[in-house]
Amino acid sequence: MFTVLVGAFAPDPGPLAYRAIRLSSSGGVEGVERIIARNDDEAAALTARMANTYGVDLWERGRFLDSFPSLSVRVPGAVA
């Protein structure tokens, strides 16, 4: 019972804050895109479509979720 009450008064962590980090040829950051999604699965599906020539990493605040290589790496013969 006490655990339930403590959880009820815990601060709200706020909305999820997804970011897609576009990678450059040198392995650095080329750019950052805000991803609006309801959950991790939806954010991953949206980010997977964004993979540029060098790939994209998906983060939710400080939590690393997934890395998506370039389309040409995922699908042989595809043009990224």
Biopython code that builds the backbone (N, CA, C, O; Angstrom):
import numpy as np
from Bio.PDB.StructureBuilder import StructureBuilder

atoms = [
    (1, "MET", "N", (0.823, -1.194, 0.000)),
    (1, "MET", "CA", (0.000, 0.000, 0.000)),
    (1, "MET", "C", (0.861, 1.250, 0.000)),
    (1, "MET", "O", (0.607, 2.176, -0.770)),
    (2, "PHE", "N", (1.881, 1.291, 0.856)),
    (2, "PHE", "CA", (2.746, 2.463, 0.948)),
    (2, "PHE", "C", (3.449, 2.736, -0.385)),
    (2, "PHE", "O", (3.580, 3.895, -0.778)),
    (3, "THR", "N", (3.906, 1.686, -1.090)),
    (3, "THR", "CA", (4.585, 1.840, -2.379)),
    (3, "THR", "C", (3.668, 2.508, -3.397)),
    (3, "THR", "O", (4.119, 3.346, -4.179)),
    (4, "VAL", "N", (2.410, 2.154, -3.397)),
    (4, "VAL", "CA", (1.446, 2.743, -4.329)),
    (4, "VAL", "C", (1.310, 4.238, -4.064)),
    (4, "VAL", "O", (1.271, 5.029, -5.007)),
    (5, "LEU", "N", (1.240, 4.631, -2.810)),
    (5, "LEU", "CA", (1.112, 6.044, -2.465)),
    (5, "LEU", "C", (2.352, 6.839, -2.844)),
    (5, "LEU", "O", (2.235, 7.966, -3.326)),
    (6, "VAL", "N", (3.530, 6.280, -2.638)),
    (6, "VAL", "CA", (4.770, 6.969, -3.004)),
    (6, "VAL", "C", (4.798, 7.207, -4.507)),
    (6, "VAL", "O", (5.167, 8.294, -4.952)),
    (7, "GLY", "N", (4.414, 6.214, -5.292)),
    (7, "GLY", "CA", (4.377, 6.365, -6.744)),
    (7, "GLY", "C", (3.387, 7.427, -7.188)),
    (7, "GLY", "O", (3.612, 8.107, -8.189)),
    (8, "ALA", "N", (2.303, 7.575, -6.460)),
    (8, "ALA", "CA", (1.280, 8.561, -6.814)),
    (8, "ALA", "C", (1.794, 9.988, -6.661)),
    (8, "ALA", "O", (1.308, 10.895, -7.336)),
    (9, "PHE", "N", (2.772, 10.197, -5.778)),
    (9, "PHE", "CA", (3.293, 11.541, -5.532)),
    (9, "PHE", "C", (4.655, 11.785, -6.183)),
    (9, "PHE", "O", (5.261, 12.835, -5.973)),
    (10, "ALA", "N", (5.131, 10.835, -6.961)),
    (10, "ALA", "CA", (6.412, 11.012, -7.662)),
    (10, "ALA", "C", (6.253, 12.094, -8.723)),
    (10, "ALA", "O", (5.191, 12.217, -9.332)),
    (11, "PRO", "N", (7.309, 12.882, -8.948)),
    (11, "PRO", "CA", (7.195, 13.932, -9.975)),
    (11, "PRO", "C", (6.986, 13.334, -11.358)),
    (11, "PRO", "O", (7.548, 12.290, -11.692)),
    (12, "ASP", "N", (6.177, 14.006, -12.148)),
    (12, "ASP", "CA", (5.918, 13.573, -13.523)),
    (12, "ASP", "C", (7.176, 13.833, -14.346)),
    (12, "ASP", "O", (7.661, 14.964, -14.367)),
    (13, "PRO", "N", (7.725, 12.813, -15.030)),
    (13, "PRO", "CA", (8.935, 13.026, -15.815)),
    (13, "PRO", "C", (8.685, 13.866, -17.068)),
    (13, "PRO", "O", (9.631, 14.230, -17.766)),
    (14, "GLY", "N", (7.432, 14.171, -17.354)),
    (14, "GLY", "CA", (7.116, 14.981, -18.527)),
    (14, "GLY", "C", (6.998, 14.124, -19.772)),
    (14, "GLY", "O", (7.167, 12.906, -19.722)),
    (15, "PRO", "N", (6.707, 14.771, -20.885)),
    (15, "PRO", "CA", (6.539, 14.022, -22.133)),
    (15, "PRO", "C", (7.871, 13.436, -22.608)),
    (15, "PRO", "O", (8.946, 13.917, -22.253)),
    (16, "LEU", "N", (7.767, 12.406, -23.403)),
    (16, "LEU", "CA", (8.967, 11.801, -23.975)),
    (16, "LEU", "C", (9.618, 12.807, -24.925)),
    (16, "LEU", "O", (8.925, 13.546, -25.625)),
    (17, "ALA", "N", (10.927, 12.831, -24.945)),
    (17, "ALA", "CA", (11.667, 13.802, -25.762)),
    (17, "ALA", "C", (12.625, 13.049, -26.677)),
    (17, "ALA", "O", (13.794, 12.859, -26.339)),
    (18, "TYR", "N", (12.130, 12.623, -27.829)),
    (18, "TYR", "CA", (12.940, 11.853, -28.766)),
    (18, "TYR", "C", (13.755, 12.780, -29.664)),
    (18, "TYR", "O", (13.292, 13.850, -30.059)),
    (19, "ARG", "N", (14.978, 12.349, -29.978)),
    (19, "ARG", "CA", (15.855, 13.077, -30.893)),
    (19, "ARG", "C", (16.520, 12.070, -31.825)),
    (19, "ARG", "O", (17.006, 11.027, -31.386)),
    (20, "ALA", "N", (16.536, 12.392, -33.108)),
    (20, "ALA", "CA", (17.267, 11.593, -34.092)),
    (20, "ALA", "C", (18.549, 12.357, -34.399)),
    (20, "ALA", "O", (18.502, 13.516, -34.811)),
    (21, "ILE", "N", (19.681, 11.714, -34.201)),
    (21, "ILE", "CA", (20.985, 12.332, -34.430)),
    (21, "ILE", "C", (21.509, 11.832, -35.767)),
    (21, "ILE", "O", (21.851, 10.657, -35.900)),
    (22, "ARG", "N", (21.576, 12.724, -36.768)),
    (22, "ARG", "CA", (22.113, 12.357, -38.091)),
    (22, "ARG", "C", (23.636, 12.379, -38.023)),
    (22, "ARG", "O", (24.237, 13.346, -37.556)),
    (23, "LEU", "N", (24.241, 11.309, -38.491)),
    (23, "LEU", "CA", (25.694, 11.164, -38.415)),
    (23, "LEU", "C", (26.375, 11.638, -39.692)),
    (23, "LEU", "O", (25.800, 11.568, -40.778)),
    (24, "SER", "N", (27.602, 12.119, -39.550)),
    (24, "SER", "CA", (28.383, 12.586, -40.699)),
    (24, "SER", "C", (29.405, 11.533, -41.108)),
    (24, "SER", "O", (29.552, 10.512, -40.436)),
    (25, "SER", "N", (30.109, 11.779, -42.207)),
    (25, "SER", "CA", (31.105, 10.836, -42.698)),
    (25, "SER", "C", (32.253, 10.652, -41.717)),
    (25, "SER", "O", (32.896, 9.602, -41.713)),
    (26, "SER", "N", (32.523, 11.655, -40.884)),
    (26, "SER", "CA", (33.623, 11.559, -39.918)),
    (26, "SER", "C", (33.174, 10.906, -38.616)),
    (26, "SER", "O", (33.979, 10.735, -37.701)),
    (27, "GLY", "N", (31.896, 10.540, -38.525)),
    (27, "GLY", "CA", (31.370, 9.924, -37.313)),
    (27, "GLY", "C", (30.817, 10.935, -36.330)),
    (27, "GLY", "O", (30.346, 10.567, -35.254)),
    (28, "GLY", "N", (30.871, 12.207, -36.694)),
    (28, "GLY", "CA", (30.327, 13.256, -35.843)),
    (28, "GLY", "C", (28.851, 13.455, -36.084)),
    (28, "GLY", "O", (28.204, 12.665, -36.772)),
    (29, "VAL", "N", (28.331, 14.515, -35.511)),
    (29, "VAL", "CA", (26.915, 14.839, -35.646)),
    (29, "VAL", "C", (26.729, 15.816, -36.800)),
    (29, "VAL", "O", (27.339, 16.885, -36.832)),
    (30, "GLU", "N", (25.882, 15.433, -37.739)),
    (30, "GLU", "CA", (25.549, 16.298, -38.874)),
    (30, "GLU", "C", (24.356, 17.183, -38.534)),
    (30, "GLU", "O", (24.264, 18.319, -39.000)),
    (31, "GLY", "N", (23.451, 16.664, -37.729)),
    (31, "GLY", "CA", (22.274, 17.425, -37.347)),
    (31, "GLY", "C", (21.419, 16.650, -36.370)),
    (31, "GLY", "O", (21.620, 15.455, -36.150)),
    (32, "VAL", "N", (20.452, 17.357, -35.781)),
    (32, "VAL", "CA", (19.552, 16.757, -34.798)),
    (32, "VAL", "C", (18.118, 17.087, -35.203)),
    (32, "VAL", "O", (17.802, 18.228, -35.540)),
    (33, "GLU", "N", (17.265, 16.079, -35.165)),
    (33, "GLU", "CA", (15.844, 16.256, -35.495)),
    (33, "GLU", "C", (15.005, 15.855, -34.291)),
    (33, "GLU", "O", (15.254, 14.817, -33.676)),
    (34, "ARG", "N", (14.028, 16.660, -33.955)),
    (34, "ARG", "CA", (13.072, 16.296, -32.911)),
    (34, "ARG", "C", (12.082, 15.312, -33.511)),
    (34, "ARG", "O", (11.577, 15.529, -34.612)),
    (35, "ILE", "N", (11.802, 14.235, -32.796)),
    (35, "ILE", "CA", (10.852, 13.214, -33.236)),
    (35, "ILE", "C", (9.643, 13.260, -32.313)),
    (35, "ILE", "O", (9.777, 13.127, -31.097)),
    (36, "ILE", "N", (8.472, 13.446, -32.890)),
    (36, "ILE", "CA", (7.239, 13.451, -32.098)),
    (36, "ILE", "C", (6.614, 12.069, -32.218)),
    (36, "ILE", "O", (6.156, 11.666, -33.287)),
    (37, "ALA", "N", (6.605, 11.348, -31.094)),
    (37, "ALA", "CA", (6.094, 9.980, -31.078)),
    (37, "ALA", "C", (5.494, 9.691, -29.706)),
    (37, "ALA", "O", (5.874, 10.304, -28.708)),
    (38, "ARG", "N", (4.556, 8.752, -29.670)),
    (38, "ARG", "CA", (3.901, 8.381, -28.417)),
    (38, "ARG", "C", (4.698, 7.387, -27.593)),
    (38, "ARG", "O", (4.528, 7.309, -26.376)),
    (39, "ASN", "N", (5.582, 6.613, -28.256)),
    (39, "ASN", "CA", (6.329, 5.591, -27.525)),
    (39, "ASN", "C", (7.609, 5.242, -28.298)),
    (39, "ASN", "O", (7.842, 5.750, -29.395)),
    (40, "ASP", "N", (8.424, 4.377, -27.711)),
    (40, "ASP", "CA", (9.709, 4.006, -28.311)),
    (40, "ASP", "C", (9.547, 3.352, -29.678)),
    (40, "ASP", "O", (10.306, 3.644, -30.602)),
    (41, "ASP", "N", (8.565, 2.472, -29.809)),
    (41, "ASP", "CA", (8.374, 1.770, -31.086)),
    (41, "ASP", "C", (8.015, 2.733, -32.216)),
    (41, "ASP", "O", (8.533, 2.617, -33.327)),
    (42, "GLU", "N", (7.138, 3.672, -31.929)),
    (42, "GLU", "CA", (6.756, 4.653, -32.938)),
    (42, "GLU", "C", (7.946, 5.550, -33.304)),
    (42, "GLU", "O", (8.153, 5.864, -34.476)),
    (43, "ALA", "N", (8.712, 5.954, -32.311)),
    (43, "ALA", "CA", (9.898, 6.779, -32.572)),
    (43, "ALA", "C", (10.917, 6.020, -33.418)),
    (43, "ALA", "O", (11.526, 6.599, -34.317)),
    (44, "ALA", "N", (11.106, 4.743, -33.141)),
    (44, "ALA", "CA", (12.056, 3.929, -33.914)),
    (44, "ALA", "C", (11.596, 3.784, -35.361)),
    (44, "ALA", "O", (12.414, 3.861, -36.278)),
    (45, "ALA", "N", (10.307, 3.575, -35.575)),
    (45, "ALA", "CA", (9.791, 3.437, -36.939)),
    (45, "ALA", "C", (9.993, 4.723, -37.730)),
    (45, "ALA", "O", (10.371, 4.678, -38.901)),
    (46, "LEU", "N", (9.745, 5.864, -37.104)),
    (46, "LEU", "CA", (9.935, 7.150, -37.785)),
    (46, "LEU", "C", (11.412, 7.419, -38.070)),
    (46, "LEU", "O", (11.759, 7.909, -39.144)),
    (47, "THR", "N", (12.272, 7.103, -37.120)),
    (47, "THR", "CA", (13.705, 7.358, -37.270)),
    (47, "THR", "C", (14.326, 6.452, -38.317)),
    (47, "THR", "O", (15.224, 6.881, -39.041)),
    (48, "ALA", "N", (13.872, 5.217, -38.416)),
    (48, "ALA", "CA", (14.426, 4.278, -39.396)),
    (48, "ALA", "C", (14.284, 4.807, -40.816)),
    (48, "ALA", "O", (15.115, 4.510, -41.674)),
    (49, "ARG", "N", (13.246, 5.581, -41.068)),
    (49, "ARG", "CA", (13.021, 6.150, -42.408)),
    (49, "ARG", "C", (13.927, 7.343, -42.699)),
    (49, "ARG", "O", (14.012, 7.793, -43.842)),
    (50, "MET", "N", (14.600, 7.856, -41.679)),
    (50, "MET", "CA", (15.418, 9.058, -41.826)),
    (50, "MET", "C", (16.878, 8.772, -42.141)),
    (50, "MET", "O", (17.639, 9.703, -42.405)),
    (51, "ALA", "N", (17.284, 7.517, -42.119)),
    (51, "ALA", "CA", (18.707, 7.197, -42.262)),
    (51, "ALA", "C", (19.290, 7.839, -43.510)),
    (51, "ALA", "O", (18.817, 7.611, -44.623)),
    (52, "ASN", "N", (20.321, 8.644, -43.305)),
    (52, "ASN", "CA", (20.981, 9.317, -44.417)),
    (52, "ASN", "C", (22.156, 8.465, -44.897)),
    (52, "ASN", "O", (22.195, 7.265, -44.625)),
    (53, "THR", "N", (23.081, 9.047, -45.582)),
    (53, "THR", "CA", (24.225, 8.307, -46.112)),
    (53, "THR", "C", (25.020, 7.619, -45.008)),
    (53, "THR", "O", (25.566, 6.538, -45.229)),
    (54, "TYR", "N", (25.093, 8.220, -43.836)),
    (54, "TYR", "CA", (25.931, 7.677, -42.766)),
    (54, "TYR", "C", (25.172, 7.126, -41.574)),
    (54, "TYR", "O", (25.794, 6.584, -40.660)),
    (55, "GLY", "N", (23.859, 7.244, -41.548)),
    (55, "GLY", "CA", (23.063, 6.648, -40.488)),
    (55, "GLY", "C", (22.505, 7.654, -39.497)),
    (55, "GLY", "O", (22.811, 8.846, -39.546)),
    (56, "VAL", "N", (21.671, 7.135, -38.590)),
    (56, "VAL", "CA", (20.983, 7.961, -37.593)),
    (56, "VAL", "C", (20.919, 7.181, -36.281)),
    (56, "VAL", "O", (20.677, 5.974, -36.277)),
    (57, "ASP", "N", (21.138, 7.883, -35.168)),
    (57, "ASP", "CA", (20.968, 7.302, -33.838)),
    (57, "ASP", "C", (19.736, 7.907, -33.198)),
    (57, "ASP", "O", (19.466, 9.095, -33.370)),
    (58, "LEU", "N", (18.981, 7.096, -32.456)),
    (58, "LEU", "CA", (17.760, 7.550, -31.778)),
    (58, "LEU", "C", (18.010, 7.601, -30.276)),
    (58, "LEU", "O", (18.478, 6.637, -29.671)),
    (59, "TRP", "N", (17.685, 8.759, -29.689)),
    (59, "TRP", "CA", (17.818, 8.973, -28.247)),
    (59, "TRP", "C", (16.510, 9.503, -27.693)),
    (59, "TRP", "O", (15.754, 10.178, -28.391)),
    (60, "GLU", "N", (16.247, 9.189, -26.427)),
    (60, "GLU", "CA", (15.143, 9.798, -25.693)),
    (60, "GLU", "C", (15.795, 10.390, -24.445)),
    (60, "GLU", "O", (16.114, 9.681, -23.490)),
    (61, "ARG", "N", (15.980, 11.698, -24.481)),
    (61, "ARG", "CA", (16.773, 12.414, -23.472)),
    (61, "ARG", "C", (18.159, 11.765, -23.409)),
    (61, "ARG", "O", (18.851, 11.733, -24.427)),
    (62, "GLY", "N", (18.586, 11.252, -22.267)),
    (62, "GLY", "CA", (19.900, 10.622, -22.138)),
    (62, "GLY", "C", (19.890, 9.123, -22.374)),
    (62, "GLY", "O", (20.885, 8.449, -22.105)),
    (63, "ARG", "N", (18.800, 8.598, -22.864)),
    (63, "ARG", "CA", (18.631, 7.148, -23.049)),
    (63, "ARG", "C", (18.800, 6.801, -24.522)),
    (63, "ARG", "O", (17.992, 7.199, -25.360)),
    (64, "PHE", "N", (19.875, 6.043, -24.834)),
    (64, "PHE", "CA", (20.102, 5.589, -26.205)),
    (64, "PHE", "C", (19.124, 4.467, -26.508)),
    (64, "PHE", "O", (18.990, 3.527, -25.725)),
    (65, "LEU", "N", (18.430, 4.564, -27.661)),
    (65, "LEU", "CA", (17.441, 3.547, -28.015)),
    (65, "LEU", "C", (17.892, 2.639, -29.145)),
    (65, "LEU", "O", (17.768, 1.419, -29.041)),
    (66, "ASP", "N", (18.419, 3.220, -30.235)),
    (66, "ASP", "CA", (18.781, 2.378, -31.384)),
    (66, "ASP", "C", (19.640, 3.168, -32.361)),
    (66, "ASP", "O", (19.683, 4.397, -32.330)),
    (67, "SER", "N", (20.317, 2.435, -33.221)),
    (67, "SER", "CA", (21.128, 3.030, -34.277)),
    (67, "SER", "C", (20.653, 2.451, -35.606)),
    (67, "SER", "O", (20.459, 1.243, -35.735)),
    (68, "PHE", "N", (20.469, 3.326, -36.590)),
    (68, "PHE", "CA", (19.979, 2.908, -37.898)),
    (68, "PHE", "C", (21.052, 3.225, -38.938)),
    (68, "PHE", "O", (21.312, 4.396, -39.216)),
    (69, "PRO", "N", (21.675, 2.200, -39.513)),
    (69, "PRO", "CA", (22.696, 2.447, -40.538)),
    (69, "PRO", "C", (22.056, 3.044, -41.785)),
    (69, "PRO", "O", (20.833, 3.063, -41.924)),
    (70, "SER", "N", (22.901, 3.530, -42.686)),
    (70, "SER", "CA", (22.376, 4.113, -43.916)),
    (70, "SER", "C", (21.568, 3.083, -44.686)),
    (70, "SER", "O", (21.782, 1.880, -44.543)),
    (71, "LEU", "N", (20.649, 3.555, -45.494)),
    (71, "LEU", "CA", (19.800, 2.674, -46.288)),
    (71, "LEU", "C", (20.642, 1.776, -47.187)),
    (71, "LEU", "O", (20.297, 0.611, -47.387)),
    (72, "SER", "N", (21.743, 2.299, -47.733)),
    (72, "SER", "CA", (22.574, 1.497, -48.633)),
    (72, "SER", "C", (23.234, 0.335, -47.904)),
    (72, "SER", "O", (23.567, -0.673, -48.527)),
    (73, "VAL", "N", (23.429, 0.460, -46.594)),
    (73, "VAL", "CA", (23.999, -0.644, -45.816)),
    (73, "VAL", "C", (22.922, -1.670, -45.513)),
    (73, "VAL", "O", (23.190, -2.871, -45.507)),
    (74, "ARG", "N", (21.674, -1.191, -45.255)),
    (74, "ARG", "CA", (20.580, -2.103, -44.913)),
    (74, "ARG", "C", (20.033, -2.855, -46.103)),
    (74, "ARG", "O", (19.623, -4.009, -45.974)),
    (75, "VAL", "N", (20.020, -2.205, -47.286)),
    (75, "VAL", "CA", (19.448, -2.821, -48.479)),
    (75, "VAL", "C", (20.483, -2.756, -49.605)),
    (75, "VAL", "O", (20.668, -1.701, -50.212)),
    (76, "PRO", "N", (21.158, -3.877, -49.887)),
    (76, "PRO", "CA", (22.180, -3.857, -50.936)),
    (76, "PRO", "C", (21.602, -3.327, -52.267)),
    (76, "PRO", "O", (20.532, -3.744, -52.711)),
    (77, "GLY", "N", (22.336, -2.409, -52.873)),
    (77, "GLY", "CA", (21.920, -1.854, -54.155)),
    (77, "GLY", "C", (21.055, -0.617, -54.023)),
    (77, "GLY", "O", (20.772, 0.045, -55.022)),
    (78, "ALA", "N", (20.624, -0.287, -52.801)),
    (78, "ALA", "CA", (19.795, 0.903, -52.608)),
    (78, "ALA", "C", (20.660, 2.149, -52.642)),
    (78, "ALA", "O", (21.840, 2.106, -52.292)),
    (79, "VAL", "N", (20.079, 3.243, -53.057)),
    (79, "VAL", "CA", (20.785, 4.519, -53.078)),
    (79, "VAL", "C", (20.337, 5.305, -51.860)),
    (79, "VAL", "O", (19.148, 5.564, -51.678)),
    (80, "ALA", "N", (21.299, 5.683, -51.028)),
    (80, "ALA", "CA", (20.977, 6.420, -49.784)),
    (80, "ALA", "C", (20.853, 7.895, -50.086)),
    (80, "ALA", "O", (20.588, 8.690, -49.185)),
]
sb = StructureBuilder()
sb.init_structure("model")
sb.init_model(0)
sb.init_chain("A")
sb.init_seg("    ")
for serial, (resi, resn, name, xyz) in enumerate(atoms, 1):
    if name == "N":
        sb.init_residue(resn, " ", resi, " ")
    sb.init_atom(name, np.array(xyz, "f"), 0.0, 1.0, " ", f" {name:<3s}", serial, name[0])
structure = sb.get_structure()
